[in-house]
C-alpha cells in the first residue's frame, strides 16, 4: 500500500486597485508551506492582473502568476488502462513550479452575447516522469518510488482559448474551443529531446445548447471533441538471449496517440414546485447518443505462430487492440431540492 503523510499551509493576501475610471488591477501574494519527512518547503507565489475597460463592452485583461505544486502527479506511460499516483515532494523531487502569462480580449453586448479570446504561455520546472523502460506501472507502486522516476524536468504549455455564449429568447448556447500544446523535457528521457505530454490535447471543442419548451420543461444537447490521449508505443523488438520471444523496445516517449474522442449527449428535463415550495424534477438523458466507440485503453497483441507445445515458430507483427469505454447509455433520475 502506498501511503505518505504531509502537512500543507497556505496564506493569501489580495488588494484591488482602481488606477483610473477604466483601468483596474488586482495584486495578490500567496505563501505556501509544505512539510514532509522532516523536509520543509516554503514558497512565495505572487500574481498580478490588470484590466482595461475600453467602452463598457470591450475589455482587455492581462495577468502574470507564479504557482507552486508540492504534490506531484505521476501517470502511467503505457497504452493500458490509465493509472495515476499522487505523492508529496521530496529532496529528490522538489515542488513543481510554474510561471504563467495570459492575455484576454472580451466582448459583452446588450443582446446577451459574450465572446472572449485569450492566449497563454506557461513554463514549468521541477517536473517528474517515469524512468525509461518502466512500462509496467505496478513496478512504480511496489518499489522505491524515487528509483522509478526521473526528476528535474521542464515543460511548456501554450495555446489559445475561444468562448462564446448567448441567450436568444428561450434558446441559449455555449461554444468553447482550445488550441493548445504541452510538452516535457528530461535529460535522460527521449534522448534529451522535447516530447508531447501525455495530456497534450491539441484540439478541445465543446458545444452546448438548451431550449426551454415551457416554464417546466427544457431540453439540452451537448457535443464534445478532443484530440486522443498520447501513448508510448514500441519502436521495435529485439530477440531475448536466453528465452523465446522478443523484447519490445521503447526509445521514444508519447510517440503515438489514441483516436480522437467525441460524443453527443441529450437530455429532457422537467421541474416544478411542490406544495411546500420545494423543487421536484426528473431527468431523462442519453449518454453517447450515436454510440461512438471511444478508446479507453488498448492491449498489445502479436500474430506470432506457436507450435503445439507453445514454442515460438515465427515472430509476427505487433499491433494494438483498442478497447472502447461506455457505449450508448440511457438513464432516468428523479430529484428533490429543499
C-alpha positions in Angstrom: 0.0 0.0 0.0 1.3 3.4 -1.0 0.8 5.8 2.0 2.5 9.2 2.6 1.8 11.8 5.2 2.4 15.5 4.8 1.2 18.9 6.1 0.3 21.9 4.0 -0.5 25.5 4.9 -1.4 28.5 2.7 -1.7 32.2 3.4 -3.1 34.7 0.8 -3.4 38.4 0.7 -5.0 40.5 -2.1 -5.7 44.1 -2.9 -7.9 45.5 -5.6 -6.7 48.8 -7.1 -8.6 51.3 -9.3 -6.0 53.3 -11.2 -8.5 55.3 -13.3 -12.2 55.0 -14.2 -11.4 52.3 -16.8 -8.2 50.8 -15.6 -8.1 48.5 -12.5 -5.9 45.8 -11.1 -5.6 43.0 -8.6 -2.4 42.3 -6.8 -2.0 39.1 -4.7 0.6 37.2 -2.8 0.3 33.7 -1.5 2.7 31.9 0.8 2.7 28.2 0.8 4.3 26.0 3.4 4.7 22.2 2.9 6.3 19.7 5.2 7.1 16.0 4.5 9.6 13.6 6.1 11.4 16.3 8.1 11.6 18.5 5.0 10.1 21.9 4.8 9.4 23.8 1.5 8.3 27.5 1.7 7.5 29.5 -1.4 6.0 32.9 -2.3 3.5 32.9 -5.1 2.9 36.4 -6.5 0.2 37.2 -9.0 -1.0 40.4 -10.7 -3.9 41.2 -13.0 -4.6 44.4 -14.9 -8.0 45.1 -16.6 -8.7 47.8 -19.2 -12.4 48.7 -19.9 -12.5 50.2 -23.3 -16.2 51.0 -23.8 -18.2 49.1 -21.2 -18.5 46.2 -23.8 -14.9 45.6 -24.7 -12.3 44.6 -22.1 -8.7 43.5 -22.1 -7.3 41.5 -19.2 -3.6 40.7 -18.7 -2.2 38.6 -15.9 1.1 37.2 -14.6 1.3 34.5 -11.9 3.7 32.1 -10.2 2.4 28.8 -8.8 4.0 26.0 -6.7 2.6 22.5 -6.6 4.1 20.3 -3.8 2.1 17.3 -4.7 3.4 15.5 -7.9 1.2 13.6 -10.3 2.8 10.5 -11.9 0.9 9.0 -14.8 1.4 5.6 -16.5 3.1 5.8 -19.9 1.6 2.6 -21.3 -1.4 2.2 -23.5 -3.2 0.2 -20.9 -5.9 1.5 -18.6 -4.9 4.9 -17.2 -3.2 4.8 -13.8 -2.1 7.8 -11.7 -0.1 8.2 -8.4 -0.1 11.4 -6.4 2.9 11.7 -4.0 4.4 14.6 -2.0 7.6 16.4 -2.8 10.9 15.1 -1.5 14.5 16.2 -1.5 14.9 14.3 -4.8 11.7 15.7 -6.4 11.1 19.2 -5.1 7.8 21.0 -5.6 7.0 21.8 -9.2 7.0 25.5 -10.1 5.3 27.4 -12.9 5.2 30.9 -14.3 2.2 31.8 -16.5 1.3 34.9 -18.6 -2.1 35.4 -20.2 -3.9 38.0 -22.3 -7.6 38.1 -22.8 -9.9 40.1 -25.1 -13.6 40.0 -24.2 -16.9 41.5 -25.6 -20.3 41.6 -24.0 -23.2 43.1 -26.0 -26.6 44.3 -24.9 -28.2 41.2 -26.6 -26.7 38.7 -24.1 -23.8 37.9 -26.4 -20.5 37.1 -24.7 -17.3 36.5 -26.6 -13.7 36.1 -25.3 -10.4 35.2 -26.9 -7.4 34.6 -24.8 -3.8 33.3 -25.2 -1.5 31.9 -22.5 2.1 30.7 -22.0 3.3 28.6 -19.0 6.8 27.5 -18.2 7.3 24.7 -15.7 10.3 23.4 -13.7 10.9 20.5 -11.2 8.7 18.1 -13.1 8.8 14.4 -12.8 8.1 11.4 -15.1 8.5 7.6 -15.2 12.1 6.5 -15.9 12.7 5.0 -19.4 11.9 1.3 -19.6 9.3 1.2 -16.7 6.3 0.4 -18.8 4.6 -1.7 -16.1 3.2 0.9 -13.7 2.9 -1.7 -10.9 6.7 -1.6 -10.7 6.5 2.0 -9.6 3.8 1.4 -7.0 5.5 -1.6 -5.4 9.1 -0.3 -5.3 11.1 2.7 -4.0 9.3 5.4 -6.0 12.4 7.7 -6.1 14.3 5.0 -8.0 11.4 4.8 -10.5 11.1 8.5 -11.5 13.1 11.0 -13.5 13.2 14.4 -11.8 14.2 18.0 -12.6 12.3 18.1 -15.9 11.0 21.2 -17.6 7.8 21.8 -19.5 5.9 24.3 -21.6 2.2 24.8 -22.1 0.8 27.4 -24.5 -2.3 28.0 -26.6 -5.4 30.0 -27.4 -8.9 29.7 -26.0 -12.2 30.9 -27.5 -15.5 31.1 -25.8 -18.9 32.4 -26.9 -22.3 32.2 -25.2 -25.7 33.8 -25.9 -29.3 33.7 -24.9 -31.9 34.3 -27.5 -35.4 34.1 -26.1 -35.9 30.5 -24.9 -32.7 29.3 -26.5 -29.2 29.6 -25.2 -25.9 28.1 -26.3 -22.2 27.9 -25.3 -19.2 27.3 -27.6 -15.7 26.8 -26.3 -12.6 25.8 -28.2 -9.0 25.4 -27.1 -5.9 25.0 -29.4 -3.0 24.1 -27.2 0.3 22.3 -26.9 2.1 20.9 -23.9 5.5 19.2 -23.8 8.2 18.0 -21.4 12.0 17.8 -21.5 14.2 15.5 -19.4 17.9 14.8 -19.7 17.5 11.0 -19.7 14.2 10.6 -21.5 13.7 10.7 -25.3 17.4 11.3 -25.7 17.0 14.7 -24.1 14.6 16.0 -26.8 11.2 17.5 -26.0 8.3 15.2 -26.2 4.5 15.7 -26.0 2.9 15.4 -22.5 0.5 12.6 -22.0 -2.4 15.0 -21.8 -1.3 17.1 -24.7 -4.7 17.6 -26.4 -4.1 19.8 -29.5 -7.9 20.4 -30.0 -10.6 20.6 -27.4 -14.1 21.6 -28.5 -17.4 21.7 -26.6 -20.8 22.7 -27.9 -23.8 23.1 -25.6 -27.3 24.2 -26.3 -30.6 24.2 -24.4 -34.2 25.2 -25.2 -37.0 26.0 -22.8 -40.1 24.3 -24.1 -42.1 25.9 -21.3 -41.7 27.1 -17.7 -41.4 23.5 -16.5 -39.8 21.6 -19.5 -36.5 22.1 -21.2 -34.2 20.0 -23.5 -30.4 20.2 -23.8 -27.9 18.9 -26.3 -24.1 18.8 -25.9 -21.2 17.7 -28.1 -17.5 17.1 -27.1 -14.5 16.6 -29.4 -10.9 16.1 -28.1 -7.6 15.0 -29.5 -6.7 11.5 -28.5 -4.6 10.7 -25.4 -0.9 10.4 -26.0 0.6 7.0 -25.5 4.1 5.4 -25.8 4.3 2.8 -28.5 7.2 0.3 -29.0 9.5 1.3 -31.8 11.0 -2.2 -32.4 11.8 -5.6 -30.9 15.0 -7.5 -30.2 15.5 -11.2 -29.6 15.8 -12.3 -26.0 19.2 -14.0 -25.5 18.1 -17.0 -23.3 14.4 -17.4 -23.9 11.8 -17.5 -26.6 10.2 -14.4 -28.0 11.3 -10.8 -28.5 11.8 -7.9 -26.1 9.9 -4.7 -27.1 11.9 -1.5 -27.4 10.6 1.8 -26.1 13.0 4.6 -27.0 10.5 7.4 -27.8 8.1 8.9 -25.2 4.5 9.5 -26.1 5.2 8.9 -29.8 1.6 7.8 -30.6 -2.0 8.6 -29.7 -5.4 7.0 -29.4 -8.1 8.1 -32.0 -9.8 11.4 -31.4 -12.5 11.3 -28.7 -16.0 12.6 -29.5 -19.6 12.0 -28.3 -23.0 13.7 -28.1 -25.4 13.7 -25.1 -29.0 14.7 -24.9 -31.4 15.2 -22.0 -35.0 16.1 -21.4 -35.9 17.8 -18.1 -38.9 18.8 -16.1 -39.0 20.7 -12.8 -41.9 22.0 -10.7 -42.6 23.4 -7.3 -44.3 21.2 -4.7 -46.9 22.4 -2.2 -44.1 23.1 0.3 -42.2 25.2 -2.3 -39.5 22.5 -2.9 -38.3 21.8 -6.4 -39.2 18.3 -7.7 -37.8 17.3 -11.0 -36.8 14.4 -13.3 -34.2 14.0 -16.0 -34.1 11.6 -18.9 -30.7 11.6 -20.7 -28.9 9.6 -23.3 -25.1 9.4 -23.0 -23.1 8.9 -26.2 -26.2 9.3 -28.4 -24.6 7.9 -31.6 -22.8 5.1 -29.8 -19.3 6.2 -30.6 -16.7 3.6 -29.6 -14.1 5.9 -27.9 -10.9 4.1 -27.0 -10.2 3.9 -23.2 -7.2 1.7 -23.3 -5.6 -0.9 -25.6 -4.0 -4.3 -25.4 -0.8 -5.2 -27.2 -1.2 -8.2 -29.4 1.1 -10.2 -31.7 0.3 -12.5 -34.6 3.2 -14.8 -33.9 3.0 -18.5 -34.7 3.3 -21.2 -32.0 3.7 -25.0 -32.2 1.6 -27.5 -30.2 3.9 -27.1 -27.2 3.7 -23.3 -27.1 7.2 -22.7 -28.6 7.5 -19.7 -31.0 7.9 -20.8 -34.6 7.7 -17.4 -36.2 7.7 -13.9 -34.8 4.8 -11.8 -36.2 3.8 -8.2 -36.3 2.7 -6.5 -33.1 -0.5 -4.4 -33.0 -2.8 -2.6 -30.6 -6.3 -4.0 -29.9 -8.3 -1.0 -28.8 -10.9 -1.3 -26.0 -13.9 1.1 -26.0 -15.4 2.7 -23.0 -19.1 3.3 -22.3 -21.5 2.7 -25.3 -24.8 4.5 -25.7 -26.3 4.7 -22.2 -29.8 6.0 -21.3 -30.6 7.0 -17.7 -33.5 8.3 -15.7 -33.2 10.3 -12.4 -35.6 12.0 -10.0 -34.5 14.7 -7.6 -36.0 16.9 -4.8 -34.4 20.2 -3.9 -35.2 21.6 -0.5 
